[in-house]
Amino acid sequence: MKPKLILWLVFVWSVAQVHLRAAGTFEFSTNLHGLVLHLHGPNQVLKLGDEIPIEFVISNAGTASYDYFDQGYDPSGRLFEYQLQVKADDGQVMPDPRAKYPAGIGGIGSGEALRPRKSFTKTIPLNLWATLPRPGQYTVTGIYHGNFPIAEGVKSDPITITVLPRTDAEMNAYIGGLTNQLAGTGGRDSRQRDLLLRKLAFTGSPEIVPFMLKEMYASDDNFWVVMALAVYVPHSDATRREIVGMALQHGLAGEMDDVLRQYGCTAEEHQTILQRSLAEATTHLAGSDMAEIYHLDVENPRAEDRARLASDFPKFSTQNQFLVLTRLWPQARCPEFAGTLLPLAQPPKEPEQPGEEAVCEEVFIRLFELKPAAVRPLILEDMRRPKPLLALSVLQLLPDQELPELDEALRANLNNPNSDFWKVLPLIERYATTNLMPQVIAYYQNSREQGWACSLQTAMLRYWLKHDRPAALRAIEKAVNFRKATGCYHTVLGDTLRDSFAADAEKLARKYARDSDPEVAADARQLLAQHGLTSPGNPP
């Protein structure tokens, strides 16, 4: 959890939204002069452990509009524009419980203009800025920082709130009411869940710990569970035993590592928790956790540790298997993985789609590194299907420049309207011999007028380039000038010629470097620049 980074990303995105709102004409106001801030406390009776809503009323007493970003709901509630300071009746400043978690998670908002003599309001829970340890009177002061959190801000006059005591029985009843409401949502409303978990956190009662731990194991969305356990519940030996004991018994839950650190989990305890996580096939292990378990977090991991990881691999959850085959693979790679992965090298039941983090894809890729002869027949068999099941990244692993034995299957698949052309056409580009030229050219010419995805056009033209370059260059030039149906003409030069560049391609690129269409011209100039050449409009 890196809240400062999150805050900055949210802030940058906020800026972008405001500028998008008025096509570049809406600018943040940096001058808070003329703004006046008043606070309004809650009307209801407050008891210890309640969420305490404080309303900010920002008024424009100046003569110019104040343009601001009105950030909406934030799951953490900690919007950077609004700050509260609290003192007890004896003058003691109440510490900020969120000092280690100052930023918000982020929410959707919009650019707004506060006109002169107008106002807007925002309600912020006081509990985000102070924990009230006892009943009594408290003085609350607000600060509105405006669009920039580093600004000194506009300060309100103080207001006074009174917090009444709550007996243990009343607290237990209050907590029970909130947990019943949570059970009633059935996990269907994530925002309502956040609001109820937040109220539970604000009780600061150790009685919420069992419920919060249960919630942590039931969900991956645990920001307010972490806040409750790490920030709002007083740290004690009893609470530590409860949290660490649960982890030792069941392994990690979502975001639990952060809580364990706050309670001083020892290295020995953490190692046992990680081992339990593996036994429970938990999906919450991070790459660093796996590296720690198998001692991969060293410069040269021992062969026996890598072999142990390979032996344990089939027992891992799908997510942890993917983690080993991707992020940890440089440290984990060993000959023993060939025997481990071979039984897993089976095509999926459904065709894989680009972008899916599929373990199957990674199994084939890594096994091809270790034992290519074992994988090759499986890949060739899948290539012959009209709808290949393996990911395109796997199908394109074979080093062969051409695969003549696939020509007939690829020709049949090209003529089959039910084929998966997102895979068939790139396979033709990659492996087909010149024997398919007549069918490919006919397919291209019959389809171009209808408009198609640019990547499919690119695959056809790149195949054509391999087998009849002069004719393909003429077809590429026609594609640049075919300026209807799709926008493929904007990038067709670069898409087709970037790794097939020669004097004839340079001549074609220079021809369009000053095209009337700025995107076509930019594509041509970029193609030349990639090969160290200047063009009209690109000074040497």
RODO-2510 file (C-alpha; in nm, 4 decimals, decimal comma):
residues 540
     n   res          X          Y          Z
     1     m     0,0000     0,0000     0,0000
     2     k     0,1618     0,3232    -0,1159
     3     p    -0,0857     0,6008    -0,0357
     4     k     0,1310     0,8952    -0,1348
     5     l     0,1759     0,7545    -0,4817
     6     i    -0,1937     0,6750    -0,5047
     7     l    -0,2780     1,0291    -0,4002
     8     w    -0,0544     1,1756    -0,6659
     9     l    -0,2043     0,9546    -0,9371
    10     v    -0,5537     1,0523    -0,8291
    11     f    -0,4536     1,4170    -0,8295
    12     v    -0,3039     1,3985    -1,1779
    13     w    -0,6142     1,2207    -1,3049
    14     s    -0,8276     1,4853    -1,1426
    15     v    -0,6385     1,7523    -1,3310
    16     a    -0,6885     1,5619    -1,6536
    17     q    -1,0628     1,5324    -1,5972
    18     v    -1,1012     1,9021    -1,5322
    19     h    -0,9156     1,9904    -1,8481
    20     l    -1,1174     1,7392    -2,0467
    21     r    -1,4387     1,8887    -1,9163
    22     a    -1,3994     2,2085    -2,1099
    23     a    -1,1606     2,1009    -2,3867
    24     g    -0,8639     2,2699    -2,2272
    25     t    -1,0384     2,5895    -2,1174
    26     f    -1,1070     2,4940    -1,7549
    27     e    -0,8164     2,5780    -1,5248
    28     f    -0,7749     2,5263    -1,1512
    29     s    -0,7865     2,8359    -0,9373
    30     t    -0,4769     2,8714    -0,7206
    31     n    -0,5891     3,1800    -0,5287
    32     l    -0,8110     3,1073    -0,2276
    33     h    -0,8580     3,4778    -0,1523
    34     g    -1,2244     3,5533    -0,0977
    35     l    -1,3160     3,2034     0,0204
    36     v    -1,4721     3,1654     0,3638
    37     l    -1,5041     2,8345     0,5510
    38     h    -1,7672     2,7496     0,8131
    39     l    -1,8133     2,4166     0,9910
    40     h    -2,1419     2,2613     1,0970
    41     g    -2,1488     1,9798     1,3511
    42     p    -2,4039     1,6968     1,3553
    43     n    -2,7517     1,7582     1,4958
    44     q    -2,7883     1,4133     1,6491
    45     v    -2,6657     1,3047     1,9911
    46     l    -2,3124     1,1682     1,9669
    47     k    -2,1766     0,8762     2,1645
    48     l    -1,8250     0,7441     2,1924
    49     g    -1,7470     0,5292     1,8872
    50     d    -1,9934     0,7031     1,6557
    51     e    -1,8985     0,8302     1,3147
    52     i    -1,8995     1,2095     1,3549
    53     p    -1,9929     1,3927     1,0330
    54     i    -1,8617     1,7490     1,0018
    55     e    -2,0003     1,9631     0,7218
    56     f    -1,7653     2,2012     0,5410
    57     v    -1,9413     2,5047     0,3912
    58     i    -1,7122     2,6898     0,1493
    59     s    -1,8468     3,0286     0,0393
    60     n    -1,7136     3,2698    -0,2205
    61     a    -1,7132     3,6196    -0,0699
    62     g    -1,4894     3,7532    -0,3478
    63     t    -1,5660     3,9059    -0,6843
    64     a    -1,4244     3,6329    -0,9135
    65     s    -1,5297     3,2752    -0,9709
    66     y    -1,3312     3,0036    -0,7973
    67     d    -1,2725     2,7005    -1,0223
    68     y    -1,2168     2,3771    -0,8355
    69     f    -1,2212     2,0020    -0,8711
    70     d    -1,5140     1,8569    -0,6784
    71     q    -1,3967     1,5077    -0,5904
    72     g    -1,6806     1,2733    -0,5154
    73     y    -1,6900     0,9585    -0,3071
    74     d    -1,3549     0,8243    -0,1927
    75     p    -1,3548     0,4814    -0,0251
    76     s    -1,1074     0,6122     0,2338
    77     g    -1,2936     0,9424     0,2853
    78     r    -0,9624     1,1198     0,3186
    79     l    -1,0002     1,3828     0,0450
    80     f    -0,6877     1,5941     0,0400
    81     e    -0,8748     1,9254     0,0163
    82     y    -1,0355     1,8934     0,3612
    83     q    -0,8610     1,8730     0,6990
    84     l    -0,9849     1,8744     1,0587
    85     q    -0,7981     1,9594     1,3793
    86     v    -0,9398     1,8536     1,7159
    87     k    -0,8622     1,9565     2,0744
    88     a    -1,0014     1,8157     2,3988
    89     d    -1,1502     2,0491     2,6597
    90     d    -0,8155     2,0545     2,8425
    91     g    -0,6413     2,1886     2,5291
    92     q    -0,4753     1,8591     2,4342
    93     v    -0,4455     1,8140     2,0567
    94     m    -0,5927     1,4842     1,9451
    95     p    -0,3370     1,2955     1,7314
    96     d    -0,4078     1,2086     1,3698
    97     p    -0,4758     0,8316     1,3607
    98     r    -0,4155     0,8261     0,9870
    99     a    -0,0745     0,9965     0,9931
   100     k     0,0798     0,6907     0,8256
   101     y    -0,2028     0,6718     0,5721
   102     p    -0,2540     1,0354     0,4707
   103     a    -0,3851     0,9904     0,1210
   104     g    -0,7177     0,8925    -0,0237
   105     i    -0,7774     0,6017    -0,2581
   106     g    -0,9433     0,8209    -0,5192
   107     g    -1,2852     0,8816    -0,6603
   108     i    -1,4683     1,0316    -0,9537
   109     g    -1,5281     1,4053    -0,9645
   110     s    -1,5783     1,6999    -1,1944
   111     g    -1,4603     2,0527    -1,2481
   112     e    -1,6924     2,3133    -1,0950
   113     a    -1,7079     2,6928    -1,0720
   114     l    -1,7994     2,8602    -0,7432
   115     r    -1,9542     3,1941    -0,8358
   116     p    -1,9385     3,5011    -0,6095
   117     r    -2,1885     3,4859    -0,3202
   118     k    -2,2403     3,1109    -0,3764
   119     s    -2,1280     2,8171    -0,1638
   120     f    -2,0831     2,4430    -0,1728
   121     t    -2,0681     2,1795     0,1008
   122     k    -1,8786     1,8609     0,1723
   123     t    -1,9253     1,6308     0,4716
   124     i    -1,6122     1,4704     0,6204
   125     p    -1,6052     1,2287     0,9163
   126     l    -1,4076     1,3787     1,2022
   127     n    -1,2837     1,0246     1,2808
   128     l    -1,0559     1,0416     0,9778
   129     w    -0,8568     1,3126     1,1516
   130     a    -0,8806     1,2312     1,5206
   131     t    -0,9589     0,9469     1,7575
   132     l    -1,1575     1,0581     2,0603
   133     p    -1,0375     0,8549     2,3581
   134     r    -1,3094     0,9533     2,6079
   135     p    -1,6435     1,1300     2,6394
   136     g    -1,6446     1,5065     2,6743
   137     q    -1,6360     1,8318     2,4800
   138     y    -1,4057     1,8800     2,1843
   139     t    -1,3144     2,1848     1,9775
   140     v    -1,3012     2,1268     1,6015
   141     t    -1,1365     2,3510     1,3414
   142     g    -1,1450     2,2924     0,9661
   143     i    -0,9039     2,3787     0,6867
   144     y    -0,9902     2,3867     0,3180
   145     h    -0,6733     2,3501     0,1093
   146     g    -0,8363     2,4001    -0,2284
   147     n    -0,7073     2,2342    -0,5388
   148     f    -0,3549     2,1839    -0,4095
   149     p    -0,2865     1,9920    -0,0862
   150     i     0,0335     2,1878    -0,0210
   151     a    -0,1619     2,5142    -0,0005
   152     e    -0,1928     2,6739     0,3445
   153     g    -0,5666     2,6808     0,3028
   154     v    -0,8643     2,8656     0,4453
   155     k    -0,9258     2,8073     0,8150
   156     s    -1,2639     2,8048     0,9898
   157     d    -1,3625     2,9367     1,3274
   158     p    -1,3755     2,6504     1,5812
   159     i    -1,6957     2,4729     1,6721
   160     t    -1,7661     2,2589     1,9807
   161     i    -1,9110     1,9091     1,9853
   162     t    -2,0124     1,6960     2,2842
   163     v    -1,9562     1,3209     2,2907
   164     l    -2,1489     1,1148     2,5468
   165     p    -2,0268     0,7889     2,7034
   166     r    -2,1324     0,4491     2,5720
   167     t    -2,1453     0,1432     2,7968
   168     d    -1,9917    -0,1882     2,6942
   169     a    -2,3406    -0,3313     2,6411
   170     e    -2,4390    -0,0349     2,4235
   171     m    -2,1185    -0,0691     2,2226
   172     n    -2,1757    -0,4389     2,1651
   173     a    -2,5324    -0,3680     2,0518
   174     y    -2,4113    -0,0935     1,8183
   175     i    -2,1470    -0,3232     1,6687
   176     g    -2,4032    -0,6009     1,6314
   177     g    -2,6349    -0,3699     1,4412
   178     l    -2,3595    -0,2764     1,1955
   179     t    -2,2505    -0,6373     1,1383
   180     n    -2,6130    -0,7367     1,0779
   181     q    -2,6431    -0,4627     0,8175
   182     l    -2,3274    -0,5892     0,6511
   183     a    -2,4628    -0,9416     0,6412
   184     g    -2,7788    -0,8037     0,4823
   185     t    -2,5867    -0,6548     0,1897
   186     g    -2,4562    -0,9992     0,0924
   187     g    -2,1433    -0,8342    -0,0453
   188     r    -2,3359    -0,7024    -0,3440
   189     d    -2,2871    -0,3308    -0,2736
   190     s    -1,9164    -0,2551    -0,2325
   191     r    -1,9737     0,1093    -0,1449
   192     q    -2,2241     0,0249     0,1270
   193     r    -1,9821    -0,2373     0,2569
   194     d    -1,7069     0,0253     0,2774
   195     l    -1,9292     0,2675     0,4669
   196     l    -2,0340     0,0048     0,7202
   197     l    -1,6784    -0,1234     0,7678
   198     r    -1,5695     0,2358     0,8200
   199     k    -1,8260     0,2827     1,0963
   200     l    -1,7053    -0,0371     1,2597
   201     a    -1,3467     0,0870     1,2411
   202     f    -1,4429     0,4153     1,4053
   203     t    -1,5705     0,2312     1,7134
   204     g    -1,2077     0,1478     1,7945
   205     s    -1,3357    -0,1530     1,9844
   206     p    -1,1361    -0,4774     2,0123
   207     e    -1,4711    -0,6529     1,9847
   208     i    -1,4704    -0,5944     1,6071
   209     v    -1,1458    -0,7908     1,5509
   210     p    -1,3012    -1,1384     1,4907
   211     f    -1,5558    -0,9956     1,2500
   212     m    -1,2919    -0,7927     1,0619
   213     l    -1,0683    -1,0970     1,0249
   214     k    -1,3599    -1,2943     0,8840
   215     e    -1,4258    -1,0144     0,6347
   216     m    -1,0596    -1,0070     0,5383
   217     y    -1,0647    -1,3727     0,4386
   218     a    -1,3911    -1,3288     0,2488
   219     s    -1,2818    -1,0439     0,0226
   220     d    -0,9849    -0,8882    -0,1537
   221     d    -1,1248    -0,5372    -0,1044
   222     n    -0,9985    -0,4808     0,2474
   223     f    -0,8887    -0,1192     0,2797
   224     w    -1,1229    -0,0469     0,5718
   225     v    -1,0480    -0,3780     0,7387
   226     v    -0,6784    -0,2861     0,7323
   227     m    -0,7566     0,0607     0,8674
   228     a    -0,9640    -0,0871     1,1481
   229     l    -0,7036    -0,3393     1,2616
   230     a    -0,3886    -0,1371     1,1969
   231     v    -0,5068     0,2134     1,2897
   232     y    -0,8271     0,2331     1,4925
   233     v    -0,8255    -0,0710     1,7194
   234     p    -0,5794    -0,0163     2,0066
   235     h    -0,2813    -0,2472     1,9686
   236     s    -0,2558    -0,4988     2,2510
   237     d    -0,1044    -0,8390     2,3122
   238     a    -0,4509    -0,9942     2,3005
   239     t    -0,5307    -0,8386     1,9620
   240     r    -0,1903    -0,9406     1,8286
   241     r    -0,2480    -1,3011     1,9361
   242     e    -0,5854    -1,2981     1,7634
   243     i    -0,4557    -1,1592     1,4327
   244     v    -0,1282    -1,3516     1,4141
   245     g    -0,2990    -1,6681     1,5378
   246     m    -0,5568    -1,6487     1,2584
   247     a    -0,2808    -1,6033     0,9994
   248     l    -0,0827    -1,8957     1,1411
   249     q    -0,3916    -2,1134     1,1163
   250     h    -0,5217    -2,0097     0,7730
   251     g    -0,2389    -1,8293     0,5937
   252     l    -0,2550    -1,4829     0,4446
   253     a    -0,5741    -1,2991     0,3565
   254     g    -0,6017    -1,0034     0,1212
   255     e    -0,3803    -0,7117     0,2392
   256     m    -0,3063    -0,8906     0,5669
   257     d     0,0703    -0,8430     0,5362
   258     d     0,0281    -0,4744     0,6173
   259     v    -0,1592    -0,5537     0,9378
   260     l     0,0947    -0,8163     1,0423
   261     r     0,3759    -0,5644     1,0053
   262     q     0,1903    -0,3186     1,2265
   263     y     0,1669    -0,5839     1,4999
   264     g     0,5342    -0,6802     1,4842
   265     c     0,4979    -1,0210     1,3231
   266     t     0,8352    -1,1951     1,3607
   267     a     1,0346    -1,3441     1,0739
   268     e     0,9744    -1,6931     1,2116
   269     e     0,5998    -1,6336     1,2380
   270     h     0,5892    -1,4866     0,8891
   271     q     0,7689    -1,7865     0,7395
   272     t     0,5177    -2,0208     0,9061
   273     i     0,2281    -1,8073     0,7786
   274     l     0,3655    -1,8219     0,4252
   275     q     0,3974    -2,1994     0,4440
   276     r     0,0383    -2,2216     0,5648
   277     s    -0,0682    -1,9954     0,2778
   278     l     0,0805    -2,2420     0,0307
   279     a    -0,0909    -2,5334     0,2033
   280     e    -0,4217    -2,3464     0,1870
   281     a    -0,3598    -2,2540    -0,1800
   282     t    -0,4206    -1,8913    -0,0920
   283     t    -0,4247    -1,6408    -0,3769
   284     h    -0,2869    -1,3620    -0,1574
   285     l     0,0825    -1,4465    -0,1714
   286     a     0,2924    -1,1770    -0,3341
   287     g     0,6043    -1,2425    -0,5383
   288     s     0,8214    -1,1419    -0,2450
   289     d     0,6385    -1,3965    -0,0260
   290     m     0,7042    -1,6813    -0,2692
   291     a     1,0662    -1,5745    -0,3032
   292     e     1,1041    -1,5795     0,0743
   293     i     0,9505    -1,9256     0,1128
   294     y     1,1829    -2,0835    -0,1441
   295     h     1,4873    -1,8678    -0,0710
   296     l     1,4846    -1,7145    -0,4175
   297     d     1,5482    -1,3682    -0,2761
   298     v     1,9243    -1,4074    -0,3170
   299     e     2,1541    -1,3436    -0,6109
   300     n     2,2096    -1,7118    -0,6909
   301     p     1,9321    -1,9343    -0,5530
   302     r     2,0406    -2,2863    -0,4624
   303     a     1,9590    -2,5643    -0,7067
   304     e     1,7833    -2,7638    -0,4338
   305     d     1,5527    -2,4695    -0,3511
   306     r     1,4557    -2,4284    -0,7162
   307     a     1,3967    -2,8011    -0,7452
   308     r     1,1762    -2,7929    -0,4345
   309     l     0,9707    -2,5142    -0,5917
   310     a     0,9305    -2,7171    -0,9109
   311     s     0,8158    -3,0181    -0,7069
   312     d     0,5589    -2,8115    -0,5143
   313     f     0,4354    -2,6209    -0,8218
   314     p     0,1350    -2,8449    -0,9092
   315     k    -0,0107    -2,7828    -0,5591
   316     f    -0,0148    -2,4042    -0,5968
   317     s    -0,3221    -2,1960    -0,6701
   318     t    -0,3584    -2,0784    -1,0301
   319     q    -0,2561    -1,7274    -0,9319
   320     n     0,0604    -1,8466    -0,7597
   321     q     0,1489    -2,0697    -1,0519
   322     f     0,1225    -1,7694    -1,2800
   323     l     0,3395    -1,5722    -1,0407
   324     v     0,6145    -1,8348    -1,0496
   325     l     0,6086    -1,8600    -1,4297
   326     t     0,6285    -1,4854    -1,4817
   327     r     0,7703    -1,2642    -1,2112
   328     l     0,9789    -1,5301    -1,0355
   329     w     1,0866    -1,7270    -1,3401
   330     p     1,4407    -1,5823    -1,3705
   331     q     1,5149    -1,7074    -1,0175
   332     a     1,2983    -2,0218    -1,0347
   333     r     1,4020    -2,1658    -1,3727
   334     c     1,5573    -2,5092    -1,3422
   335     p     1,5642    -2,8406    -1,5383
   336     e     1,3202    -3,0013    -1,2955
   337     f     1,0451    -2,7732    -1,4228
   338     a     1,0403    -2,9630    -1,7536
   339     g     0,8999    -3,2712    -1,5826
   340     t     0,6630    -3,0596    -1,3737
   341     l     0,5187    -2,8605    -1,6628
   342     l     0,4876    -3,1331    -1,9255
   343     p     0,1703    -3,2908    -1,7763
   344     l     0,0187    -2,9400    -1,7556
   345     a     0,0853    -2,8602    -2,1222
   346     q    -0,2673    -2,9191    -2,2461
   347     p    -0,4682    -2,6800    -2,4658
   348     p    -0,7446    -2,5021    -2,2764
   349     k    -1,1064    -2,5986    -2,3288
   350     e    -1,1871    -2,2553    -2,4673
   351     p    -0,9684    -2,0427    -2,6962
   352     e    -0,7461    -1,8087    -2,5010
   353     q    -0,7880    -1,4410    -2,5661
   354     p    -0,5122    -1,1772    -2,5920
   355     g    -0,4366    -1,0098    -2,2609
   356     e    -0,5531    -1,2983    -2,0430
   357     e    -0,3004    -1,3903    -1,7765
   358     a    -0,3493    -1,7572    -1,8501
   359     v    -0,1308    -2,0127    -1,6758
   360     c    -0,1696    -2,2395    -1,9775
   361     e     0,0029    -1,9849    -2,2002
   362     e     0,2933    -1,9474    -1,9579
   363     v     0,3261    -2,3245    -1,9165
   364     f     0,3785    -2,3652    -2,2913
   365     i     0,6190    -2,0718    -2,3129
   366     r     0,8370    -2,1923    -2,0257
   367     l     0,8254    -2,5558    -2,1333
   368     f     0,9336    -2,4507    -2,4820
   369     e     1,2405    -2,2892    -2,3243
   370     l     1,3245    -2,6102    -2,1376
   371     k     1,2135    -2,8892    -2,3716
   372     p     1,1024    -2,7551    -2,7117
   373     a     1,0798    -3,0960    -2,8766
   374     a     0,8081    -3,1997    -2,6314
   375     v     0,5957    -2,8939    -2,7016
   376     r     0,6330    -2,8611    -3,0774
   377     p     0,3822    -3,1374    -3,1780
   378     l     0,1154    -2,9871    -2,9504
   379     i     0,1602    -2,6424    -3,1029
   380     l     0,1533    -2,7759    -3,4606
   381     e    -0,1634    -2,9707    -3,3881
   382     d    -0,3348    -2,6590    -3,2537
   383     m    -0,2285    -2,4489    -3,5528
   384     r    -0,4299    -2,6753    -3,7804
   385     r    -0,7558    -2,5926    -3,6025
   386     p    -0,9864    -2,3276    -3,7558
   387     k    -1,0147    -2,1906    -3,4036
   388     p    -0,6826    -2,2518    -3,2287
   389     l    -0,7106    -2,2919    -2,8548
   390     l    -0,3649    -2,1730    -2,7577
   391     a    -0,2680    -1,8085    -2,7270
   392     l    -0,1106    -1,6490    -3,0333
   393     s     0,2094    -1,5882    -2,8355
   394     v     0,2423    -1,9673    -2,7993
   395     l     0,1512    -2,0441    -3,1597
   396     q     0,4245    -1,8097    -3,2800
   397     l     0,6983    -1,9669    -3,0662
   398     l     0,8357    -2,2007    -3,3318
   399     p     1,1579    -2,0694    -3,4859
   400     d     1,0804    -2,1960    -3,8388
   401     q     1,0636    -1,9308    -4,1078
   402     e     0,8060    -2,1404    -4,2951
   403     l     0,6047    -2,4530    -4,2221
   404     p     0,5090    -2,6089    -4,5577
   405     e     0,3260    -2,8919    -4,3825
   406     l     0,0713    -2,6340    -4,2561
   407     d    -0,0141    -2,4816    -4,5943
   408     e    -0,3182    -2,6978    -4,6641
   409     a    -0,4655    -2,6493    -4,3171
   410     l    -0,4078    -2,2737    -4,3286
   411     r    -0,5602    -2,2522    -4,6775
   412     a    -0,8690    -2,4387    -4,5590
   413     n    -0,8975    -2,2171    -4,2519
   414     l    -0,8644    -1,9021    -4,4644
   415     n    -1,1622    -2,0179    -4,6705
   416     n    -1,3656    -2,1172    -4,3646
   417     p    -1,5933    -1,8282    -4,2574
   418     n    -1,6103    -1,9736    -3,9057
   419     s    -1,2357    -1,9572    -3,8502
   420     d    -1,0759    -1,7390    -3,5852
   421     f    -0,9107    -1,4933    -3,8230
   422     w    -0,7452    -1,3092    -3,5341
   423     k    -0,5179    -1,6133    -3,5115
   424     v    -0,5357    -1,7673    -3,8587
   425     l    -0,4171    -1,4554    -4,0436
   426     p    -0,1157    -1,3925    -3,8155
   427     l    -0,0254    -1,7619    -3,8520
   428     i    -0,0363    -1,7276    -4,2295
   429     e     0,1871    -1,4208    -4,2035
   430     r     0,4296    -1,6060    -3,9770
   431     y     0,4516    -1,9551    -4,1309
   432     a     0,2776    -1,9907    -4,4711
   433     t     0,4811    -2,0450    -4,7860
   434     t     0,4345    -1,8698    -5,1177
   435     n     0,1859    -2,1418    -5,2152
   436     l    -0,0923    -1,9495    -5,0400
   437     m    -0,0320    -1,6253    -5,2316
   438     p    -0,3320    -1,6524    -5,4692
   439     q    -0,5762    -1,7220    -5,1868
   440     v    -0,4295    -1,4528    -4,9601
   441     i    -0,4408    -1,1859    -5,2336
   442     a    -0,7970    -1,2802    -5,3248
   443     y    -0,9029    -1,2708    -4,9608
   444     y    -0,7364    -0,9325    -4,9130
   445     q    -0,8906    -0,7764    -5,2209
   446     n    -1,2368    -0,9127    -5,1447
   447     s    -1,2332    -0,7889    -4,7863
   448     r    -1,0644    -0,4484    -4,8019
   449     e    -1,3687    -0,2617    -4,9316
   450     q    -1,5781    -0,3824    -4,6362
   451     g    -1,3378    -0,2451    -4,3776
   452     w    -1,1635    -0,4624    -4,1210
   453     a    -0,9456    -0,4481    -3,8141
   454     c    -0,6085    -0,2912    -3,8859
   455     s    -0,4131    -0,5822    -3,7347
   456     l    -0,5717    -0,8231    -3,9852
   457     q    -0,4854    -0,5956    -4,2762
   458     t    -0,1304    -0,5697    -4,1432
   459     a    -0,0929    -0,9491    -4,1252
   460     m    -0,2014    -0,9875    -4,4893
   461     l     0,0292    -0,7147    -4,6163
   462     r     0,3292    -0,8398    -4,4193
   463     y     0,2778    -1,1911    -4,5602
   464     w     0,2571    -1,0387    -4,9064
   465     l     0,5827    -0,8488    -4,8461
   466     k     0,7648    -1,1730    -4,7705
   467     h     0,6689    -1,3353    -5,0989
   468     d     0,6115    -1,0595    -5,3569
   469     r     0,7631    -0,7372    -5,2285
   470     p     0,7030    -0,5111    -5,5317
   471     a     0,3339    -0,6023    -5,5498
   472     a     0,3006    -0,5717    -5,1721
   473     l     0,4491    -0,2206    -5,1727
   474     r     0,1939    -0,1191    -5,4332
   475     a    -0,0810    -0,2667    -5,2153
   476     i     0,0536    -0,0788    -4,9115
   477     e     0,0453     0,2484    -5,1046
   478     k    -0,3125     0,1784    -5,2053
   479     a    -0,3920     0,1125    -4,8383
   480     v    -0,2441     0,4518    -4,7452
   481     n    -0,4758     0,6147    -4,9984
   482     f    -0,7827     0,4072    -4,9072
   483     r    -0,9275     0,6643    -4,6694
   484     k    -1,2723     0,5318    -4,5975
   485     a    -1,4277     0,2505    -4,3949
   486     t    -1,1447     0,2438    -4,1384
   487     g    -0,8623     0,4612    -4,0088
   488     c    -0,5968     0,1974    -4,0855
   489     y    -0,4357     0,4235    -4,3442
   490     h    -0,3032     0,6418    -4,0617
   491     t    -0,0478     0,3806    -3,9496
   492     v    -0,0218     0,1245    -4,2295
   493     l     0,3267     0,2393    -4,3358
   494     g     0,4779     0,1858    -3,9940
   495     d     0,2780    -0,1267    -3,9172
   496     t     0,3923    -0,3079    -4,2305
   497     l     0,7415    -0,1728    -4,2981
   498     r     0,9028    -0,1103    -3,9589
   499     d     1,0996    -0,4395    -3,9636
   500     s     1,1051    -0,4820    -4,3415
   501     f     1,2763    -0,1569    -4,4282
   502     a     1,4861    -0,1051    -4,7398
   503     a     1,5439     0,1597    -5,0081
   504     d     1,2038     0,0966    -5,1632
   505     a     1,0330     0,1433    -4,8261
   506     e     1,2306     0,4629    -4,7662
   507     k     1,1127     0,6000    -5,1011
   508     l     0,7509     0,5259    -5,0099
   509     a     0,7852     0,6809    -4,6648
   510     r     0,9393     1,0001    -4,8025
   511     k     0,6511     1,0312    -5,0453
   512     y     0,4050     1,0592    -4,7567
   513     a     0,6199     1,2509    -4,5068
   514     r     0,4371     1,5703    -4,6099
   515     d     0,0936     1,4188    -4,6568
   516     s    -0,2052     1,6452    -4,6042
   517     d    -0,3241     1,4116    -4,3302
   518     p    -0,1073     1,4905    -4,0248
   519     e    -0,1311     1,1360    -3,8872
   520     v    -0,0172     0,9801    -4,2144
   521     a     0,2706     1,2291    -4,2350
   522     a     0,3702     1,1604    -3,8750
   523     d     0,3639     0,7834    -3,9381
   524     a     0,5916     0,8229    -4,2409
   525     r     0,8352     1,0490    -4,0555
   526     q     0,8440     0,8156    -3,7567
   527     l     0,9211     0,5203    -3,9858
   528     l     1,2149     0,7096    -4,1325
   529     a     1,3363     0,8218    -3,7902
   530     q     1,3308     0,4627    -3,6603
   531     h     1,5910     0,3829    -3,9224
   532     g     1,8070     0,6875    -3,8581
   533     l     1,6775     0,8919    -4,1501
   534     t     1,5512     1,2476    -4,1597
   535     s     1,2617     1,3720    -4,3661
   536     p     1,1023     1,6997    -4,4698
   537     g     0,9640     1,8305    -4,1435
   538     n     1,2210     1,6357    -3,9376
   539     p     1,5376     1,8454    -3,9198
   540     p     1,8687     1,6541    -3,9131
***
